[in-house]
Amino acid sequence: MPEAVSNTSPFQYLFQLDLIGLLPRFYGKVVVPQAVADELTEGRRNGIVLPDLAGLPWVEIRSVGTANALPLAADLGAGEREALILAAGLPEAILIIDDALGRRYAALHGLRVTGTLGVILRAKREGHLPSVKPVLDRLDELRFRVDPATRVSVLRIAGET
């Protein structure tokens, strides 16, 4: 099973959807950079419903050294930047990230990528979810941004059109 590296938003939304258990089921251990752990802690302090990584034994928090830096755009957040750096240093890793700019940088560096929607589609494909549409509706309520064309594509891939 390849290592998975995750950014903040997949943890946020999968936790809020009560689907966080899909991550260890699909990937075993999930590595997160310290910046992601910090973002989740800060969000909880601000009243956002987010997981406490200390309570998830399948999560490993890793520090990212500046010596490992990739040439990345300054407009990426710390979590995206550090997740990209970690994933680039792990052969065969899959990066779980939703940010469009972060995904473009991942593609430029030849990284394998999925996101919250990819995890949800896999759950449907493997029989862990009966339907994707109610999950997409809940993501809308949670203000997860999905382009209308992407939503149509996800439903088509899930066989729900």
Disulfide bonds with the S-S distance in Angstrom:
none
